[in-house]
Amino acid sequence: MKLIKRLFCTHHYRLFRTIHGDEANYARSEWRCVKCDKHRYSKHLSKLSD
């Protein structure tokens, strides 16, 4: 059921956390959808980007 919900979700992302230290080599922030809990990483601190 969770997979189906995630596939059809319209994704409304909110900033979940900022990333610091060695972990920041990959991404600077983590964003999560408030509806289905899908997460994405961004190279920017304050905006979601690919």
Secondary structure, DSSP 8 states (H G I E B T S, - for coil): -HHHHHHH----EEEEEE--GGGGGT-SEEEEETTT--EEEESSSSS---
